[in-house]
C-alpha cells in the first residue's frame, strides 16, 4: 500500500478515536535578577574563589574567570543575600539572606543544604542574617534578630535576643573570637562572653561596652589581629587589649563603612578609598573607582571593593580589576513586552524610576538618561510591541519613546513630547505623562495623554504610519484625563482604563472626521458590573473579546461592538478566580488567558470558565506570589513573569500553529521514554488531531492541540510505556483538513 493511501486509511479509522487534550505544562524555569548591587563579598584563598552576595543572588568567580550564578531556581531559597561565611573545616560556604534563609554550599560535592528555622519563625519581626562565625563546636549566626548558635549537625542551640544590657532587638553587625571569648558588635555597642557558659541567654553573663574608648556606640564591624580586637564605627576605630578599649587616630577619616584584615595589616574603608590603619595612608589602587559601599579582604592580600554603581573591584598588590556582572539594573519587573525579534523589554514604574532594560541572546542591556541623554526622565512604566517591530515606551514626565528596529539587535530611539507632538504636559507644562500605547488595524499607534491637574487637553494622541500626529479631547468629560492604559477592539473602539479610579472610558470616531458623530462614554462601578474603578489592564483576545483586570478582579466584554448601536456593552464578572487583584493579562497562541494576580498566575481556558493551571511559590521558583507583570512569546512558547523580586522565565508547549504540516518534525530521535523526557512534535497546523500508530496502523494514542507543538510521553492511551520500535505520527487539522505525517523511533538504553 502507498504511504498516502496508508495515511488516509488510518485517519478514517481513527476519526472516532478519543482524543486527549493538551495540558498546560511549564518547565525549564530560569530566574533573572539584578546582580548589580553587592551586599557582601568574600574571597576564599584556598578555593581561589570570589563569592559575591547581591540583591539578586550569589556569584562565585574563580581564578580562571569562570562564573557560576545561583538564584532561587538552582540552589538558593532567597535571592537577597545579606551575609557570607566560609567554614574552612567542612569546605562549606554559608549564604544568609534578608528573609532569614540560610543556604549552605558544599564545595566538594557541589550540593546544597538549607536551614529555614529563622525564616519560618513567625515570632521574629526582623530576620536579616548579617554575619557568621565558625568554631570547632558551633556555628554562630548574627542578624537583626540577635544571636543564634547551631551545632555541627545543624541543630539549633541558644537563641540570644538580648546582648547583656544592650536593648533587645538591636541588630548584630559582626562576630569574633579571641581564645575562649566570643565578641559581638551591635548597632548600640559591643558585648563579650565566655564561650563555656551554660547559656548565653543569661544577660548577666555578658560584659558590654558602649562608650569608653569607642568613637561611637554604633559599631559596623570588627576584626582580630594577634589577639587584639579592632572595633569600627562610622566615626572611628578602637582596639581592645588587656581589658582596655583605646580610640585610634584615623586622621579625620570619619565616614568609615568597613574594616578588614588584608594579609597581616588592618585596613578600613570609606566611600572613596581604603586606608591602612597603621599610617592612615591610602591603599594603592583602592581610589578613583567612584563611590564604595564597603570592602572585604583576605589573608593573601586580596581586597574586594563594592561599587555603588554596580559590580566590584578586585584589588591585589596595587593592581585593580573591575568586574560587573551582566544583569538588569533592578529587581523590579513591573511591565513586560516582547518585540518581534524575541527581545524582552521591562522596567519599573514612575514612583521608582530605573529606566528600562532589555534581554535578548542571553544578554541584558540597561537604558536610562545616563546612557541616552534624550530621555528626560527615567520613569518608564509601560511598554507595547507593535507590528512593525517597534516598541513604544510610556514615560512619567518625559513623554513617550519609540524604539524602532535598525537590525535584529539594534534600535533607534525617538522621544515624543510637547516639542514634536500634540502631547501636553501636566497642568499645561513640560512634564509629559503618557499611558500604555495600542495599535489599530491600520498601523496607527494610540496612547493616553495623562493629566491629574484638571487641565483641558488631549486624552488620546495618535501617530499614523506616515508620521503625522493627531489628538482627541475627552468627549465625555474634557477635564478627565487620568487614563493610563489603552486597548483597541476589532471595531477600532479605543478603551481607556484609569488607575486613579475613573473606571473605563471608550471612544469610537466611526471612521469619520466629524467630531459630532463620535461615540464617548464611561463605565464604572456605579453604572455597570465593573468590579473596581481602578483599571490596571485591558487586553483583546484572539476572538475580539475584551478582558479587563482591576483591583477587584477580572471582567470580560463579549460584545464590545454593541457600542456602535448606542448601547453600553454587557460586562461579565469572571467568577472562576473570585475577587483577586489582577495586575496583568496575557493571551497565548490558543487563546488561553494568563492572569497575573497578587496570589500567583492563573491560566484560564478560552472563555474564562475554567482554571487550567496555577503558578505560585509552591510549584515554581518564585519568591513572592504578588505577580506584577506577565507576557508571552507565542513564537517560542516562553512565559515571562515579573515581580518586585525578579523575573521568572518558563517554557510552555503553546506556540503559534503553522498553516500546514510542511515543517512537521519530532525530536529527540531516538526517543527513550524511561529518561523522563518527552517527545516534542512540532510544526502542527491549527487544531491538530495527532494520532500515533504502529507501522501496521494499530492505534497507540490520539492527542489534540490548538498549539503548534505537543509533547508525547511515550505511553499509550492506557498509560503504559510503548515497546521499542518505529511509530508513525499522523496529523490532521480540524480547521483546514490538511494532513501530515512523520515517524519516530523508540529505543531504550
N, C-alpha and C positions, 0 to 999 in steps of 0.2 A: 504494500500500500504506500502511496506517496505521502510525504510529510504533510502537505497541505490537506489531503483527504483525512489523514490521521487526526489532525488538529480539529477539523470540522466535526468528525465523528465524536471525538472526546468532548468537545464543547456542547454538542447536542445532548450527549449522555449526562453531562454534569450540570445542565441548566437548572435542575430541580434539587441539586445537592445543597445542603445547608451551608451558608457562608458564615465564617467567623469574622466579626468586625474588628478593625484595628483599634487597639487601646492607645491611651496617651502614655508614652514612655519617654522619660527624660533621663539621660545618662551622661557620662563623661563630664561631670561637674568640674569647673575650674573657678577660682576666685581671683579677682583683681582688686587690689587695694593700693593706697598710696604708700610708697616706701621712702618718701622724701624726708619726713620728719623723724630724725634719730632721737629716740628717748634715752637709749643707753647703749654703750658699746663695750666690748670686751675682747682683748687679744689673748689667745691661748698659745704661748710659745711651743709647748710640747706637741700640740696638734697643728701648729703652723696655720692657724685659722683665726680670722677676724669674725666675731659674731656681732651683729648689729640688730638691736631691737628697735623697731619703728612703730609708728601708729597703725601700720598696716600689715605687720608680720615680722618674721625673722629672716635675716640674710646671713649666710655663712660663706665667707670668701676665703679660699686657701691661697697659699703662696704661688700657685700656678694660675691665679686669676680665675679659677673655676668657681662659679657662684651657684649656690643652692638657695632657693627661696621657699619658706614654709609659711603656709596660711592655714585656714580652717579646713581646707579640703585635703591636706596632706600632712597632718601632724598636730596642729595647734587646736586648742579649744577656743582661743580668743586671739584676735589679731593685734590688739593694742598692747604691745609689750612694754612693761614698765621696769623690769629688773632682769638681770642675767647673773648667773654664778656658775663656777666650774668646780666640780668635785673631782679633784685630781686622782684620788684613790680609786674611784669607780669609773673614771673617764666619762663622766656624765655632765651634760650641760643642762642647767636648771633655768627654765624660762618662766618668769612671773608676768602676770597681766593685770590690767587695771580693774578687771572684774573679779579678781581673786583666783583665777585659774592658774594652775602650775603644770607645765608640760616638761617632761624630762627626756632628753635625747641621749641615748647610749651611743657614743661614737664608735664603739667596737662592733655592735650588732646592727647599728643604724635603725633601732626600734625606739618607739615612744612609750612612755608611761605617763599617767595623768593623775593629779591629785586635785580633787574638787571640794574638799572639806570647807575651805574658806569661801569659795564661790557659792556653795549651796547652803551656807549658814545664814538663815534669814535674820538672825539677831544682830548681825554685823552691819551697821549702817554704812561703813566705808570698808572697801575690800582691796584696795590697790596694794599690790606687792611692790616693795621698794628695795629690798636687799636680802642677800643670802649669806650665811656663814656656815662652813663645814668643819666639823671636828670629828675625832675618831669615834665618838659615841653618839653624836646627834647632829642634826641639821637645824639651824635656827633661821627663821623667816621673819623679817620685819616689814611693817607696812603701815598704812593709815589706821589699821585696826589695833595695832600693838605688836606683841611678840608671840610667836608660836614655835614650838620645837617639835621635831619628828625624830624617831629613832632610825636606825639604819635599814629597817624593814618598812619604812614609810608609814609607821603607825604614829598618830598624833600624841604629843605629850602635853607639857604645860602650855596654857594659853594665858599670857600676861597682858591684861588690859591696861594696867597702870604701872609705870616705872617709878617706884618709890613715891615721892611727894609730887611728881610731875602730873599735871592734870590728865585725868583719864580721857582717852580718845586722841591724845597727841600723837601725830604721825612719827614713826621711826624712820631715820634717814640713813643710818649705817650701823654695821655691827663689826666688832673687832674682838680679838682675844689677846691677852698678854699673860703668858703662863697659864694659871688656872682661874683667871678673871675674865668675865665677859663684860665688854663695854658696849653700851647702847647710846647712840646720839639721836636726839629728837629735835623737833622744832621749838622746844622750850627748855632745852638743857640736855646734859649727859648724865648717864647713870652707870654704875658698875655693881657687879655681884659675883660672889664666889660660885664657880660652876658646880661645886659639890653640894650645894644646898638641897634640901629635900624637895622644896618647891620654890620656884622663882616668883610665884604669885603673892608671896608674903612681902608687902610693901616695906616693912621694917628691915628686910634683909638687903635692901638697896642703899647705896650711897649716891647722892645726887649732887651735881654741880650745875649751877645756873648763872652765877655771876663772877665770883672771884677768879681772876686770870683769864676770863673769856672776853673777847671783844663784843660779843652779843650772845644772848641765850639761845637764839635760833640757829642751830647747827645744821650745816648742809652736808657734812661728810667727815670722814676720818681715815687715817692710815696709821700703820705701825712700822717703825724702823728701829732696829736694835733695842727692842723692848721699850721704846719711847712712843707714846701715843700723841699724834698730832690731830688737833681738833680744828675744823674750819667753819667759819661763819662768813656771811657776806662781807662783814666789816673787817675781818682779820683772822689770824691763825694763832693758836696757842699750842704749847706742848705740855704734856703731863709726865712727870717722872719723880720718883721718890716722894710721892704724896703731895706734890706741889704742881699747880697749874700756872703756867707763865705765858704772858702775851708776847708774841714775836713781832718785831718791827717789820712791816711789809712795805715801808716807804710810800705810804699813801695809796697803795692799791687796795681799794675798798669796795670793789664790786665783784668779789670772788664768787664763782659759781661751781668750782670743782677743785679737788685735791687728789693727788695720786703719788705713787712711788714709781719713778722712772728709773729702772735699774736700781741703783743704790742711793738715789737722791730724791728728796721730797720736792715736788713741783706743784704749783697751783695755777689756776687759770681764771681769767675774767672773760668778758665778752669780746675782747680784742686779741689776746695772745696768752701764752703760757710762760710762767716765770719759775726760776729756780729759787727755792726758799732760802738757801744759804747766802745768796748775794742779791736776790731780787732782780736779777738780770733776765732779759727775755730769752727764752729758749730759741736758738736759731731755727728758722723755718716755720715757727708757730704763728707768725704775724702775717698781715696783708691777705687774709682769706675771707674777709667780711666778718659778720657777727658770729661769734661762737656761743653755743648754748651749753657747752660742757666739754670735758675731756676725760680720758682714762689712759693709764699707762701700764706697762708690764715689766717683767724682770729683764727682758732683753733690750731695754731702752726704746721700745716702740711705744708711741703715743697715738691715740685716736682722737681727733678733734671733731666735734659735731658742729655742723654748719646750720645756721638758721635758714639759709637759702635752700637747703636740701643737700643730703649726702654727707660725706665725711672727708677729712684729711688724714692720711696715713703718714706719720712723721717718724723717721728714724735716722740718726746720725746727720741731722740738719737737712735731710732731703725729704721733701714733702710730695705726696701724690694724692690727687683728688679722685674720689670715687662717688659717682652719682648714679644710683640705680634707675633703670628705665621704668617709669611708673606714672600714673596720673598724679597731678599735683595735690589732689584732695581725695578723701574717702567719700565725699558727697556725690552720689549719683542720683540726682533729683529730677533729671529729664534725660531721655534717651531717644535717639533716632538712628536709622540705618540708611546710609546713602547707597546709590545704585552700585558703587564699587565694593560694597560689603563692609565699609568702614563704619565704626560706631562713633557717634557724637554724643557727648554728655557734659554735664556741669552741675553747678549748684543752683542757687536761687538768688533773688535780688537782695535778701537780707544777709546772705553770706557769700558775697561776690568772690568767685575764684577764677573768672574767665571760663574757658571751656577746654575740653580735652578730646582727642580722637584716638581710636585704636584700630589699627589695621596692619596686616602682615606681622602680627605679634609685637608691634611696636606702639608705644604711646608717644603722643606729641601734645604739648601744653601750649595754650594760646591765651594771651592777656594783653592789656595795653602796654605792657613792657615789651613783648615780642612784636606787637602790632600797634604802634602809637595812634593809628587812626581810630582804634576803639577807645572812645572817650571814657567809658565805664566798663568794669569787669562783671557787671550784674546780669550775665546771660542766664535766662531762666526757662526758655523753651527752644526746641529745635524741630523743624519739619523738613522732611525729604520730599523733593519734587521729581516729576517725571523726566526732566531734562538733566538729572544727576546733581542738581544744586541742592544745597541745604540752606534754609533760612533760619537764622538765629535771632530770637527776640531778646531785646536788651532792656534793662531797667535803667533808663537815663540816657542811653546812647543811641536810641532809635532801633533799627533792625539791620542785620548784616546778611548779605547774600554771599554764600561761598559757592563759587562757580568753578566746576572742574576744568583744569587745563589738560591733565593727563589722568591716568588711573589713580595717581597718588598725590597730585598737587592741585591746589585750589587758588583762585584769585578772590580776594575779599573786598566787597564793596559795601560801604556804610551808607545807609539812607537815614536822613534826619531832616531838620527844618530847612536846611540849605539846598537840598536837591530833591525834595518830595513834598507832598501836601501835609506831611506829619506836623502836628502841633504839640509843643511841649506843655507840660502840666502848668495850668494857670496862664497859658499863653507864652511861657518862657522857652528856654532851650533845653530843658530837662525832659527828654522824649522817652516815653514808655510805650512799648508795643507788646501785643499778645501773640499767641501761637498762630502761625500762618497756615493757610489751606489753599489748595489749588482746585480750580474748576475744570470742566471738561475741555475748555479752550486753552488751557495752559496759563490762565491769568491767576496770579497769586494775590490772595486777600489776607489782610491781617488787621486786628483791632488796634486802634489808637487810644490808649488808656488815659484817663484823666480823673483825678479824685478831688479836684478843686472847684468843680461846678462850672468850668469854662465851656461855653458852647463851641463846638468844633467837630471835626470828623470822628465818627465812631468806627468807621471802616475805611481802610486805604486799599487800593488795588493797583497792581502793576501788570500791564499786558506784556505779551511776548515781544512786542515791538519796542518795549521800553517806556511807553507812555504811562503816566500815573493818572489816577482819579480818586475821588473820595465821596463818601456819603455821610451826612449827619444823621443822627438817630431820629428817624421819623416818628418814633413812638414818644420819646421824651428827649429833646435836644440836649439837655444838661446831663443826662445819664450816659457816661462813657466809661464806667468802671467794669469793662469786659476784658478778659484775658485769654480766652480760648475760642477757637473758631473751627467749624466744620461746615462742609458744603454737601448737600444731598444731591440725588440724581436729577432733580429739577432745578438745580442751581440756586436753591434757597440757602442763604447763609444763616447759620445758627451760632449765636454767641453766648458763651457762658461767663458768669461773673463769680469770682472768688470772694467778692465783697458783699454777697447776699442779695444781689439783684435778680437772681434766677436766670431764666433763659429768654434771650431776645432773638426773634427771627425776622428775616428780610428777604423779599424777592422783588426784583425790578421788572419782572415779566418780559425781560429782554427788550425793553424799550428805553429811550432816553427821557420819556415823560415821567417826571417825578410824581405827578399826581396819581398815577395808577400803581405806584409802588405799594407793596404789602409790608406793613410793620406791625408787630405785636409782641407782647411779653407774656411769658408763662412763669408762674411761681407757685408757691405752696398755697396761696390764697385762692387761685382760680384754676388749679389743675392738680394732678396727682403726683407732681414732682415731690420727691422725698425730702429735699432740702434746697434752700435757695443759694447755698454755696456750691457752685458747679465747678468741678475740677477737670473734667474731661468730657469731650463729645467725640464719638467715633462713628463713622458709617461703615457697615459691614458689607460683605460681598453681594448681599441681596438688596442693599439700599436702606436697610433698617438702621435707625439711629440709636446708639447706646449712650446713655448719659450717666456718668459717675459723679456722685456728690458725697458730702459728709454724711448723708442719711442713707445711702445705699445705691442701688442700681435701678435705673429706669430704661424702658425701651419705647421708641415711637415707630410703630409698624406702618403707619400711613402718613408720612410727612407731606406727601403730595396734596393732601386734602386742604392745605392752607391756600392753595391756588383757587379753591372754591369759596374762599372767605370764611372757612371754618377752622377752629382750633383742632389740632390732632389729638388723638387719644394717647395718653401717657400711661404706660403699664408699669406697675411695680414688679420687678423680678424678685420673687419671694424666696427663691431657692437659696440665696445667700443672705436672707433676712435683711437686717438693717446695718450691715457692715459699712464702715467708712471706706469709700472707693477712691483711690488716688490716681489710677490709670487703667486704661483698657487697650488691649491689642487684639487684632483679628488674625488668625492663622490661615494657611493656604486652603483649608477645608471649611472655613467659616466658623470654627470654634472661637469662643470668647475667652481670652486670658485676662483675668481681673486682678489687679494689684490692690490689696486692701491692707488695713492695719493689722490684719490677722493672717497674713500669708497670701499666696496666689491661689485663685480658684480658676479651674478650667471648666467652662460651661459648654454644652453642646450648641448646635446651630441656633436653636430657638430659645436658648437660655433656660430650659426647664429641668436640666439635669446636670449635676456636678460630675464631671468625668475624672477629675483629679484635683487634689490639693497639694500644694508645695509649701512646706514650712520648715521650722527648725528641727522637726522630728525626722524628716526624710531627705533633707538637703543641707549642705554646709553653710547655712545662714546663721548670722549672729543676732538677727532680730527678725521678728515676723512683720514688722512695720515696713511694708514694701512701698517705696515712693514712686517708682517708675518701672515701666515694662515695655519692651519692644521685641519684635520677632523679625528674623531674617528668613523670609519664606523661600528664598533661593537655596539656602544652605540648611534650613531647619533649626538654626540656633535660636535659643531664647536668652534674652538679657534681662536680668532682674536687678534693679537699682535700689539701694538703701542708703542710709546715712553712715553705714559702716562698711561700705564697699559694694562691689559688683559681683554678681553670680552669673556664670555663663553655663548653659546646659545644651545638650544635643538632643533634639527630638527627631521623630521619624516622619514629621509632617513637612512636606515641601510642595512647591508648585508642581502640578502634574504636567506631563508633556502632551502635545497634541496627538501623538500616535505612539507606536511602540518601536520606532526605528532605532532608539537608543537603549532598548531593553537589555539589561545585564544583571548579573548576580555575583556576589563575592562574599567571603573568600572562597577560592577554589584550590584544592578540595576543601570541603567543609566538614568539621568534626563537631557534632552537637555536644559531645562529652566535655568540651572545653568550657562550656557555659556561655559561649558566644552565640550569636545568631547569624543567619544568612541574610544578607541585605539584597533585596530585589528592588532594583532602581530603574527608572525610565518608564514609569507607568502612565497611561493616559487617564483622563478623568473617570472617576467611579469605576475602578477596575475590580473585576472578579478575577482572583488569582487561584488557579487550580494546579495543584501539584499531584502528578500521577506517575505511575511506573511506566517503563518503556512499552509495556503491553496494554497500557490505558487504564489500569486499575487505580481508582481514586485513593489518594493518601489523605489530603486535607484541602479544603477550599477556604480562601480568605477573601476579605473585601476591604477596600480602602478608597477614599477620595484623594489620598495623597499621591505624590509622585514616587513614593517608595514605601516598602513594607518589610518587616522582619519576619523570618521563619525560624523557629527554634529547633527544627529537625524532628518534630514529633508529628504523629498522625492525629486524626480527629478524636482518638481515644486517649491521647496523652502519652503514647508510647514512642520511644525513640525508634526511628526507622532503621532498617538494616543498611549495611553498606551497599553502594551501587550508584548507578546513574538515574536521575529523576528528571522528568520533563515538567517545565513550568509553563502553563498555558494561561494567557491573559486575554480578557475581553472588556472593552469599555461599555459601560451602561448608557453613555450619552452619545457616543459616535458609532458604536457597534464594531469598531475596529478591533482586530485581534492580533496577538503576537505570541511568540514562544521563545524560550531559551532552555538551557538544561544546566543542571548542577551535579556535582559528584560528591557523594557522602563517603568519607574514608576515615576510619578510626586509627588512632596512633597506637 
